[in-house]
């Protein structure tokens, strides 16, 4: 991977390499953003007031479904980038579309979960605990929602323009974003849900 | 067809599913709080590492040093934020 020609398409130009590095720096900032949310969550965890606690409202089955969906989507987008590097545009688009469908299913389950919280009386205004819970989950969910639109635009662009250094670069950066969302979810799954249901 | 499913990524996926199952033990088994937290911390950080190296190709170009620096810096600040908050706000030290 040392000389320019053997680099994958998405790294071919200086600009592309800078774009990828710049996106990693953005992800570094995102790590810190979610850290502040987790710090606030741990602080407010037992400030439940007269509202429900985590153990009262968390349900293991939807959470497990969400985890499997997001883990699998992280795998399929990895395969999409692999197919892209083989120059297989059709397979790449297939994997990207699969990823987006899994992401959409994830979002569907999360919306179901939020409706459930609302129905059992855990809203943004109920207590400090429910406020930070919904803010943390919501920030992640908003990232996924944004990612769905972003990913869709990328698929359309690759379909229209084919695999060029530019579209390959955009696709690779999107894959970084998607994997990152999976990483954040792992921490939500472990330290919000599993810790809360113990 | 076979070349679309590289062994490294398939193994990474299987490994991340295994890590999820291990983390689930916390829910199904009756563990002490500190034992459970140890399990969760290990599975979560290993899982994040798998994503970073296997799926995000963090170390494949000459930008490797800069990429790892920014990630380590982000994680460092994240840990200080979280554990600093725990120290002052939750553990009352």
HADDOCK unambig.tbl for C-alpha pairs under 7 A between the chains (distance, minus, plus):
assign (segid A and resid 1 and name CA) (segid B and resid 61 and name CA) 6.77 0.50 0.50
assign (segid A and resid 21 and name CA) (segid B and resid 67 and name CA) 6.49 0.50 0.50
assign (segid A and resid 24 and name CA) (segid B and resid 67 and name CA) 6.25 0.50 0.50
assign (segid A and resid 25 and name CA) (segid B and resid 70 and name CA) 5.82 0.50 0.50
assign (segid A and resid 28 and name CA) (segid B and resid 70 and name CA) 5.76 0.50 0.50
assign (segid A and resid 28 and name CA) (segid B and resid 71 and name CA) 5.32 0.50 0.50
assign (segid A and resid 28 and name CA) (segid B and resid 74 and name CA) 4.62 0.50 0.50
assign (segid A and resid 29 and name CA) (segid B and resid 74 and name CA) 6.35 0.50 0.50
assign (segid A and resid 31 and name CA) (segid B and resid 74 and name CA) 5.79 0.50 0.50
assign (segid A and resid 31 and name CA) (segid B and resid 75 and name CA) 6.63 0.50 0.50
assign (segid A and resid 31 and name CA) (segid B and resid 78 and name CA) 6.59 0.50 0.50
assign (segid A and resid 32 and name CA) (segid B and resid 74 and name CA) 5.85 0.50 0.50
assign (segid A and resid 32 and name CA) (segid B and resid 77 and name CA) 6.50 0.50 0.50
assign (segid A and resid 32 and name CA) (segid B and resid 78 and name CA) 5.01 0.50 0.50
assign (segid A and resid 35 and name CA) (segid B and resid 78 and name CA) 4.89 0.50 0.50
assign (segid A and resid 35 and name CA) (segid B and resid 81 and name CA) 6.49 0.50 0.50
assign (segid A and resid 35 and name CA) (segid B and resid 82 and name CA) 6.14 0.50 0.50
assign (segid A and resid 36 and name CA) (segid B and resid 81 and name CA) 6.47 0.50 0.50
assign (segid A and resid 36 and name CA) (segid B and resid 82 and name CA) 6.93 0.50 0.50
assign (segid A and resid 38 and name CA) (segid B and resid 82 and name CA) 6.75 0.50 0.50
assign (segid A and resid 39 and name CA) (segid B and resid 81 and name CA) 6.60 0.50 0.50
assign (segid A and resid 39 and name CA) (segid B and resid 82 and name CA) 4.57 0.50 0.50
assign (segid A and resid 39 and name CA) (segid B and resid 85 and name CA) 5.95 0.50 0.50
assign (segid A and resid 43 and name CA) (segid B and resid 86 and name CA) 6.88 0.50 0.50
assign (segid A and resid 43 and name CA) (segid B and resid 89 and name CA) 6.14 0.50 0.50
assign (segid A and resid 43 and name CA) (segid B and resid 90 and name CA) 5.98 0.50 0.50
assign (segid A and resid 75 and name CA) (segid B and resid 13 and name CA) 6.12 0.50 0.50
assign (segid A and resid 78 and name CA) (segid B and resid 55 and name CA) 5.61 0.50 0.50
assign (segid A and resid 79 and name CA) (segid B and resid 4 and name CA) 6.77 0.50 0.50
assign (segid A and resid 79 and name CA) (segid B and resid 5 and name CA) 6.63 0.50 0.50
assign (segid A and resid 83 and name CA) (segid B and resid 4 and name CA) 6.00 0.50 0.50
assign (segid A and resid 176 and name CA) (segid B and resid 56 and name CA) 5.83 0.50 0.50
assign (segid A and resid 179 and name CA) (segid B and resid 51 and name CA) 6.66 0.50 0.50
assign (segid A and resid 179 and name CA) (segid B and resid 56 and name CA) 6.94 0.50 0.50
assign (segid A and resid 183 and name CA) (segid B and resid 48 and name CA) 5.46 0.50 0.50
assign (segid A and resid 186 and name CA) (segid B and resid 44 and name CA) 6.17 0.50 0.50
assign (segid A and resid 187 and name CA) (segid B and resid 44 and name CA) 6.17 0.50 0.50
assign (segid A and resid 190 and name CA) (segid B and resid 40 and name CA) 5.96 0.50 0.50
assign (segid A and resid 190 and name CA) (segid B and resid 44 and name CA) 6.88 0.50 0.50
assign (segid A and resid 194 and name CA) (segid B and resid 27 and name CA) 6.25 0.50 0.50
assign (segid A and resid 197 and name CA) (segid B and resid 27 and name CA) 6.78 0.50 0.50
assign (segid A and resid 198 and name CA) (segid B and resid 26 and name CA) 6.79 0.50 0.50
assign (segid A and resid 198 and name CA) (segid B and resid 27 and name CA) 5.60 0.50 0.50
